[in-house]
Amino acid sequence: MTDEAKRPASAGARRTRANGDRSRERILNAATEVATERGYDGTTISAVSKKSGLPPTSIYWHFADKDDLIAAVIDRSYQRWAGALSLPVGADAAAWAAHIGSQVAKALEEEPDFLRLGLKLALDRRPAERAAKGKFLQGRNATVDQFAQIFRAIAPGLPDDKVQLLTTYLIAGADGLFIANEIEANPKRFVELFELHARLVFQSAIDMVR
């Protein structure tokens, strides 16, 4: 077969992939809106189909079931949020704290669904494990590991038990600030509180070493 004969099939394959990617994004966007309004239990494939304008068969082509779909929503939100957390190089502890606090807050304002949906699922005590809940916990554990490394970088010699203590406290405080902002919706104060929270916790790490 000549190269010329091969080209149309290759171009067609690329168009198919591109169309598939666009459909997947439409479905994820619609699922995010529905899940934000109705929560996990209130989200249905029918509602996502109506919101996205795509038939249920298209949704099932990309996702095995509702749980798989919500897991993908959480994973996409987490990846976007984590991608916004670029850390400064060669900065002192105070600069790190201010940068991280504001970056986390702003990233959460742009991609709140990771925590908004994930915290609800994490509090769900049903015995059946959900893929969506597992995806949230996976992302959360990766975040814990990331911040533990930051504590070790700004406070060399900090014992592992103290690293774990401060990391847990940092994440728990971030959860609380996020929930408070969901109630009060004050973006400016949200960023200021995150900066304050990070600065105080990182300074505590330095004080513990001293």
Secondary structure, DSSP 8 states (H G I E B T S, - for coil): --HHHHHHHHHHHHHHHHHHHHHHHHHHHHHHHHHHHHHHHH--HHHHHHHHT--HHHHHHH-SSHHHHHHHHHHHHHHHHHHT----SS--HHHHHHHHHHHHHHHHHHSTHHHHHHHHHHT---SS--HHHHHHHHHHHHHHHHHHHHHHHHSTT--HHHHHHHHHHHHHHHHHHHHHHHHH--HHHHHHHHHHHHHHHHHHHHHHH-
